[in-house]
Amino acid sequence: MDTNVLTLILYTTISLTAAVVLGQNLYKNGEPFLKQMLPMHWVKPVNQILLVGFYLVNVAFVLLYLSMNNKAAENTAQAIAFIFHKTGVVFFTLGIWHFCNLLIINFIAQKLKKTIQWTTNS
């Protein structure tokens, strides 16, 4: 198999697998955070919407970034460097996106708290 094709397959597999594992982890561990920020009847639906959005953005970004600047890897070292570079940029960008989402959710929750009253324990 061509080194370049194998490299692209490895990059895609690593990136998408990490996205699924990270998405499940954020879904599970993000629920307590959402319970503190949102009314209880909003927590599950918002968490599910965030998970679907996370998957869509991840898959789109991984595949779009896959098509950018694909210099052919001539040897194993170049292939590994390519994979590390691509996955590093993907993880860094999506990490920034995640923290932006946290800030947005916090901003929305603060506005909601000023507008309506709810209990976080019900």
N, C-alpha and C positions, 0 to 999 in steps of 0.2 A: 504494500500500500504506500502511496506517496506520503512523504513526511509532512507536507503541508496539509493534506487532507486529515491525516491522523491528528495533527496539532489542533486543527479547527474542531474536530470531533471531541478531543479531550477538553478544550476550552469550554465548549458548549455544555458538555456533561458536568464538568466541575462547577461551572457557574449556576446552572439550573438546579443541580442537586443542592448546592449551598443555599440557593434561594428558597427551595422547598423546606429544608431543615430550619433555616432562619425564620421563615414565615410561620411555621408551626410553633417555634419557640416564642416569637413575639406575640402570637395569638394567645398562647397559654399564659405567658408571664405578663402580658399587657392588660389582662382583664382586671387585676386588682388596681392598677393605675386608673383605668377607665371608671371603675366603681367609685373612686374618690373624686373624679372630675365630672361625671355625668349622672343624670337620674337613672335609677336602677333599670327601668324598663327600656332604656336606650343602650345599655352596655353591650348586650349580646349582638343586636343588629349592627351597631357601630363597629364592634370588633370584627364581625364577619365582613362588613363592607371594607374595612381597612385591610383585611387579609386578601380579599379578592383584588383590591386595588394594588396591594403590594406585589401579588403574583403578576398582574398585568404589566405593571411598570417594570418589574424585574425581567420578565421574558422579553418585553419589547426592547429594553435597553441592552440586554445581552445579545439579542439578535441584530439590532442595529449596529452595535459596536463591533460585532463580528464582521460586518461588511466593510468596516473602515480600516484603511491602512494595513492590508494583508500582504506584507512582503513575504515571499516564500522563504521558509526555513530550510537552510541548506544542510544543517546537521542537528544533532540532538541538543546541543547547547543552545542554539538559536531557537529551537522549538520550545525548550523549557523557559527561556527568557521571554518569548512571545506569550506563553500561557501565563506566566507570573505577571507580566505587565498588564495584559488584558484583564485578568481576574482582579488584580489590585485596583485598577481604575474603576471597574464595576463595583467592587465592594466599597471603595472610598466614596464614590458618587452616591450609592444607595444608602450608605451610612449617613451622609449629609442630608439626604432626602428624608430619612427616618427622623432625624432630630428636628428638621423643619416641621414635620407632621406633629411632633410632640409640642412644639411651640404653638402651632395653629390650634391644636386641640385644647391646650391650656388657655389660649386667648378666648376661644369660643366658650369654654366652660366658665371662665370668669365673667363674660358677658351674660351668660345664662343665669349665673348665680345672682347677678344684680337685677335681672328681669323677673325671674320666677323663683319660688321657694320649693325645695325638695329635701327629702332625707336620704342620706347615702346608705342607711342600714335597712331600708325596706325592700 
